[in-house]
């Protein structure tokens, strides 16, 4: 790779869209401000970044790393070997690319990649989107020049407060560009009816799907309509509910239109979802996944719920409570407005621009 330009940025973070898309938002902003910049993403081929990053035209290098399973697993025996290999790969990648700034957005892949870049002299920026910082962020904190967090709550878990900036979680620039009328027509729904958007992540969430299936007919009978992303794994189980007022989709390609169409969001509490609903001021019912590392979705959702910016339902209480909560919110305009307004107070729409400018300024100062 040529190193003719002064502006070289290495991004590492992936495994999930929650780690990848904020990185892409910052990379896009850097390119907008400094078009001559060279940008390289480091990740794993088998995860979302291996598919999405090359499609966007950014350079991509893969390292051989996999997270340490919290369950007893034979693959854990390979973990030390994979870690050593991935560290050597990361050092070689940074030696060749010579990044001025390395930006880590979390996930196990960021550990060796960002450490390798720091050893080669790169300035290090970390982005932590969850209320409870992930283990990678906590391990890399001492190598970082700055740590950008989304939630004020995160400060108490980090050891070097002088490095912390509360910038928020970068979101896609195209969000909010569609009108509600355009979005409703796109999904073939009724402009007058109250619209619920159900998301369980790209693969879907079994408990959310089961709870919605248990009340979908009652919701429709009460003049509510639903855009329901079941996830690819569950679509065949729920496509029978594809009524006039219920649109069943395995995956939603145009999230801009999905958000613009909805009056109430029912979703997991991933950091990217929370950042997006906050920027757009969408009232929401958040159901934290009980299967994520360090229960971080619970802390994400609780941070909003404590500020009247979302309604939190535990996964274990979902089936018995979801329908009543939807009716309660849909029938209470004051509550609906207050959830949306409080969510927007939590928003930091300029996060991508702030982090991009900070990364560029590190190079200008060299």
ZAKOLMAR-376672 format. One record per residue (C-alpha): x, y, z. Coordinates in steps of 0.2 Angstrom, whole numbers, plus 5000, padded with zeros to 4 digits. Each point is the difference from the previous one (the first is absolute). Layout:
N
+------+------+------+
:    X :    Y :    Z :
+------+------+------+
:    X :    Y :    Z :
...
+------+------+------+
//
This chain:
366
+------+------+------+
:    X :    Y :    Z :
+------+------+------+
: 5000 : 5000 : 5000 :
: 5007 : 5017 : 4995 :
: 5003 : 5012 : 5014 :
: 5001 : 5016 : 4990 :
: 4987 : 5010 : 5010 :
: 5003 : 5007 : 5018 :
: 4982 : 4995 : 5005 :
: 5000 : 4981 : 5004 :
: 4986 : 4993 : 5012 :
: 4999 : 4982 : 5006 :
: 4983 : 4994 : 5006 :
: 4997 : 4984 : 5010 :
: 4984 : 4994 : 5007 :
: 4987 : 4988 : 4995 :
: 4991 : 4983 : 5002 :
: 4984 : 5010 : 5001 :
: 4992 : 5015 : 4992 :
: 5000 : 5009 : 5016 :
: 5019 : 5000 : 4999 :
: 5002 : 5002 : 4982 :
: 4987 : 5014 : 4995 :
: 5006 : 5013 : 5011 :
: 5018 : 4997 : 4993 :
: 4993 : 5002 : 4983 :
: 4991 : 5016 : 5004 :
: 5016 : 5008 : 5007 :
: 5010 : 4993 : 4984 :
: 4987 : 5008 : 4989 :
: 5002 : 5017 : 5009 :
: 5019 : 4999 : 4999 :
: 4998 : 4998 : 4981 :
: 4988 : 5014 : 4999 :
: 5012 : 5012 : 5009 :
: 5016 : 4993 : 4993 :
: 4997 : 4991 : 4984 :
: 5018 : 4996 : 4997 :
: 5000 : 4989 : 5016 :
: 5005 : 4982 : 4999 :
: 4989 : 4989 : 5011 :
: 5003 : 4981 : 5004 :
: 4988 : 4989 : 5010 :
: 5006 : 4985 : 5010 :
: 4988 : 4986 : 5004 :
: 4996 : 4982 : 4998 :
: 4994 : 4993 : 4983 :
: 4986 : 4990 : 5007 :
: 4991 : 5014 : 5009 :
: 4989 : 5015 : 4994 :
: 5015 : 5011 : 4996 :
: 5008 : 4987 : 4988 :
: 4984 : 5003 : 4989 :
: 4995 : 5018 : 5003 :
: 5017 : 5009 : 5000 :
: 5006 : 4995 : 4982 :
: 4983 : 5004 : 4993 :
: 5003 : 5018 : 5006 :
: 5016 : 5001 : 4991 :
: 5011 : 5001 : 5016 :
: 5016 : 4990 : 5001 :
: 4998 : 4984 : 5011 :
: 5013 : 4988 : 5009 :
: 4995 : 4985 : 5009 :
: 5008 : 4993 : 5016 :
: 4997 : 4983 : 5008 :
: 4992 : 5003 : 5016 :
: 4984 : 4994 : 5009 :
: 4993 : 5005 : 5017 :
: 5002 : 4990 : 5015 :
: 4984 : 4990 : 5003 :
: 4993 : 5002 : 5018 :
: 4993 : 4982 : 4999 :
: 5011 : 4985 : 5000 :
: 5005 : 4998 : 4982 :
: 5014 : 4990 : 4992 :
: 5004 : 5015 : 4988 :
: 5006 : 5009 : 5016 :
: 5015 : 4989 : 5000 :
: 5005 : 5009 : 4983 :
: 4998 : 5017 : 5007 :
: 5018 : 5003 : 5006 :
: 5007 : 4995 : 4984 :
: 4987 : 5010 : 4990 :
: 5004 : 5015 : 5011 :
: 5019 : 4999 : 4996 :
: 4997 : 4998 : 4982 :
: 4988 : 5015 : 4999 :
: 5012 : 5011 : 5010 :
: 5014 : 4995 : 4987 :
: 4988 : 5003 : 4985 :
: 4995 : 5017 : 5008 :
: 5018 : 5006 : 5002 :
: 5004 : 4995 : 4982 :
: 4984 : 5009 : 4994 :
: 5005 : 5016 : 5009 :
: 5018 : 4999 : 4995 :
: 4994 : 5000 : 4982 :
: 4986 : 5012 : 5001 :
: 5009 : 5012 : 5012 :
: 4984 : 5008 : 5008 :
: 5001 : 5017 : 5008 :
: 4984 : 4997 : 5010 :
: 4992 : 4983 : 5005 :
: 4981 : 5000 : 5005 :
: 4993 : 4986 : 5009 :
: 4981 : 4997 : 5002 :
: 5000 : 4984 : 5011 :
: 4998 : 4982 : 4997 :
: 5014 : 4987 : 5002 :
: 5008 : 5004 : 4983 :
: 5004 : 5018 : 5006 :
: 5012 : 4994 : 5014 :
: 5015 : 4993 : 4990 :
: 4997 : 5012 : 4985 :
: 5000 : 5016 : 5011 :
: 5014 : 4994 : 5011 :
: 5011 : 4996 : 4985 :
: 4996 : 5018 : 4993 :
: 5005 : 5008 : 5016 :
: 5016 : 4991 : 5001 :
: 5004 : 5007 : 4982 :
: 4997 : 5017 : 5007 :
: 4982 : 5004 : 4995 :
: 4990 : 5011 : 5011 :
: 4985 : 4990 : 5007 :
: 4982 : 5005 : 5001 :
: 4987 : 4988 : 5008 :
: 4982 : 5001 : 4997 :
: 4989 : 4991 : 5013 :
: 4981 : 5000 : 4996 :
: 4994 : 4990 : 5015 :
: 4995 : 5006 : 5017 :
: 5011 : 4987 : 5008 :
: 5017 : 5000 : 4990 :
: 5005 : 4984 : 4992 :
: 5016 : 4991 : 5005 :
: 5009 : 5005 : 4985 :
: 4998 : 5018 : 5004 :
: 5005 : 4998 : 5018 :
: 5016 : 4990 : 4994 :
: 5005 : 5013 : 4987 :
: 4996 : 5016 : 5011 :
: 5018 : 5002 : 5006 :
: 5006 : 5000 : 4982 :
: 4987 : 5013 : 4994 :
: 5002 : 5019 : 4997 :
: 4981 : 5002 : 5002 :
: 4985 : 4989 : 5004 :
: 4983 : 5006 : 4993 :
: 4985 : 4994 : 5009 :
: 4982 : 5000 : 4997 :
: 4993 : 5000 : 5018 :
: 5005 : 5011 : 5015 :
: 4998 : 4984 : 5010 :
: 5015 : 4992 : 4992 :
: 5012 : 5012 : 5008 :
: 4999 : 4990 : 5017 :
: 5007 : 4985 : 4992 :
: 5015 : 5008 : 4992 :
: 5017 : 5004 : 5009 :
: 5006 : 5015 : 4990 :
: 4987 : 5014 : 5001 :
: 5012 : 5012 : 4991 :
: 4998 : 4990 : 4984 :
: 4981 : 4999 : 5000 :
: 4989 : 5010 : 4988 :
: 4981 : 4998 : 5000 :
: 4998 : 5001 : 4981 :
: 4986 : 4988 : 4997 :
: 4998 : 4985 : 4988 :
: 5002 : 5005 : 4982 :
: 4985 : 4996 : 4989 :
: 4997 : 4998 : 4981 :
: 4999 : 5017 : 4992 :
: 4985 : 4995 : 4989 :
: 4988 : 4998 : 5015 :
: 4985 : 5011 : 5001 :
: 5001 : 5005 : 4981 :
: 4983 : 4992 : 4996 :
: 4983 : 5008 : 5005 :
: 4988 : 4989 : 5009 :
: 4988 : 5001 : 4985 :
: 5013 : 4993 : 4988 :
: 5005 : 4986 : 5013 :
: 4983 : 4994 : 5003 :
: 4997 : 4999 : 4981 :
: 5016 : 4991 : 4998 :
: 4993 : 4986 : 5012 :
: 4983 : 5000 : 4992 :
: 4992 : 5005 : 5016 :
: 4986 : 5013 : 5006 :
: 5006 : 5017 : 5003 :
: 4986 : 5003 : 5014 :
: 5004 : 4984 : 5011 :
: 5012 : 5000 : 5014 :
: 5016 : 4990 : 4994 :
: 5011 : 4989 : 5011 :
: 5017 : 4995 : 4994 :
: 5006 : 4983 : 5007 :
: 5019 : 4996 : 4999 :
: 5010 : 4986 : 5007 :
: 5016 : 5003 : 4992 :
: 5005 : 4993 : 4982 :
: 4999 : 4982 : 5006 :
: 4984 : 5003 : 5010 :
: 4995 : 4997 : 5018 :
: 4990 : 4985 : 5004 :
: 4992 : 5007 : 5016 :
: 4995 : 5016 : 4992 :
: 4993 : 4991 : 4985 :
: 4990 : 4988 : 5011 :
: 4993 : 5014 : 5011 :
: 4995 : 5010 : 4984 :
: 4992 : 4984 : 4992 :
: 4990 : 4998 : 5017 :
: 4992 : 5017 : 4998 :
: 5001 : 5005 : 4981 :
: 4981 : 4996 : 4997 :
: 4995 : 5011 : 5015 :
: 5011 : 5014 : 4994 :
: 4993 : 5000 : 4983 :
: 4982 : 4999 : 5006 :
: 5003 : 5016 : 5010 :
: 5005 : 5009 : 4984 :
: 5019 : 4999 : 5003 :
: 5011 : 4995 : 4985 :
: 5017 : 4992 : 5001 :
: 5017 : 4999 : 4991 :
: 5007 : 4984 : 5007 :
: 5018 : 4995 : 4996 :
: 5001 : 4982 : 5006 :
: 5018 : 4997 : 4995 :
: 5005 : 4987 : 4987 :
: 5000 : 4986 : 5012 :
: 4982 : 5002 : 5004 :
: 4991 : 5007 : 4985 :
: 4993 : 4983 : 4994 :
: 4992 : 4998 : 5018 :
: 4991 : 5017 : 4999 :
: 4996 : 5004 : 4982 :
: 4982 : 4993 : 5003 :
: 4997 : 5016 : 5009 :
: 5003 : 5011 : 4985 :
: 4983 : 5009 : 5000 :
: 4995 : 5016 : 4992 :
: 5005 : 5010 : 5016 :
: 5015 : 4989 : 5004 :
: 5015 : 5000 : 4989 :
: 5012 : 4985 : 5004 :
: 5018 : 5002 : 4994 :
: 5015 : 4989 : 5003 :
: 5011 : 5015 : 4999 :
: 4997 : 5019 : 4997 :
: 5013 : 5007 : 4988 :
: 4994 : 5018 : 5001 :
: 5000 : 5004 : 5019 :
: 4998 : 5018 : 4996 :
: 4982 : 4997 : 4993 :
: 4996 : 4987 : 5014 :
: 5004 : 5013 : 5014 :
: 4991 : 5014 : 4990 :
: 4984 : 4989 : 4999 :
: 4999 : 4996 : 5018 :
: 4991 : 5008 : 5015 :
: 5007 : 4987 : 5013 :
: 5015 : 4989 : 4999 :
: 5001 : 4983 : 5008 :
: 5018 : 4994 : 5000 :
: 5015 : 4992 : 5009 :
: 5011 : 5013 : 5009 :
: 5016 : 5000 : 4989 :
: 5010 : 5016 : 5001 :
: 4998 : 5004 : 4981 :
: 4981 : 4998 : 5002 :
: 5000 : 5011 : 5015 :
: 5011 : 5013 : 4991 :
: 4988 : 5000 : 4985 :
: 4984 : 5001 : 5009 :
: 5007 : 5014 : 5011 :
: 5006 : 5011 : 4985 :
: 4982 : 4998 : 4992 :
: 4991 : 5002 : 5016 :
: 4990 : 4983 : 4999 :
: 4990 : 4994 : 5015 :
: 5005 : 4982 : 5003 :
: 4998 : 4984 : 5010 :
: 5017 : 4992 : 5003 :
: 5002 : 4982 : 5004 :
: 5018 : 4997 : 5005 :
: 5007 : 4983 : 4993 :
: 5005 : 4989 : 5015 :
: 5013 : 4991 : 4989 :
: 5013 : 5014 : 4997 :
: 5017 : 5003 : 5008 :
: 4999 : 5008 : 5018 :
: 4982 : 5003 : 4998 :
: 5004 : 5017 : 4991 :
: 4983 : 5002 : 4992 :
: 4991 : 5000 : 5017 :
: 5011 : 5015 : 5005 :
: 4997 : 5009 : 4983 :
: 4982 : 4998 : 5002 :
: 5000 : 5005 : 5019 :
: 5009 : 5016 : 4996 :
: 4986 : 5005 : 4989 :
: 4986 : 4994 : 5010 :
: 5007 : 5009 : 5016 :
: 4998 : 5016 : 4990 :
: 4983 : 4997 : 4994 :
: 5007 : 4997 : 4982 :
: 4994 : 4982 : 4997 :
: 4989 : 4986 : 5008 :
: 5011 : 4985 : 5006 :
: 4992 : 4983 : 5000 :
: 5011 : 4985 : 5006 :
: 5001 : 4986 : 4988 :
: 4993 : 4988 : 5013 :
: 4984 : 5011 : 5002 :
: 4998 : 5004 : 4982 :
: 4985 : 4988 : 4995 :
: 4989 : 5005 : 5015 :
: 5004 : 5019 : 4998 :
: 5003 : 5005 : 4982 :
: 4982 : 5002 : 4994 :
: 4994 : 5010 : 5015 :
: 5016 : 5011 : 4998 :
: 4997 : 5003 : 4982 :
: 4981 : 5005 : 5003 :
: 5005 : 5011 : 5015 :
: 5013 : 5010 : 4989 :
: 4990 : 5000 : 4984 :
: 4984 : 5007 : 5009 :
: 5010 : 5013 : 5010 :
: 5005 : 5015 : 4989 :
: 5008 : 5009 : 5015 :
: 5011 : 4984 : 5004 :
: 5004 : 4997 : 4982 :
: 5006 : 5018 : 4998 :
: 5010 : 5000 : 5016 :
: 5009 : 4984 : 4996 :
: 5005 : 5008 : 4983 :
: 5005 : 5016 : 5007 :
: 5011 : 4993 : 5014 :
: 5008 : 4988 : 4987 :
: 5005 : 5015 : 4990 :
: 5008 : 5008 : 5015 :
: 5011 : 4985 : 5001 :
: 5005 : 5002 : 4981 :
: 5017 : 5006 : 4994 :
: 4998 : 5002 : 4981 :
: 5017 : 5007 : 4997 :
: 5010 : 4985 : 5008 :
: 5007 : 4994 : 4983 :
: 5006 : 5018 : 4995 :
: 5008 : 5003 : 5018 :
: 5010 : 4984 : 5000 :
: 5005 : 5002 : 4982 :
: 5006 : 5018 : 5003 :
: 5010 : 4993 : 5016 :
: 5008 : 4987 : 4990 :
: 5005 : 5012 : 4986 :
: 5007 : 5013 : 5013 :
: 5011 : 4987 : 5007 :
: 5009 : 4998 : 4983 :
: 5000 : 5019 : 4998 :
: 5009 : 5002 : 5016 :
: 5014 : 4988 : 4995 :
+------+------+------+
//
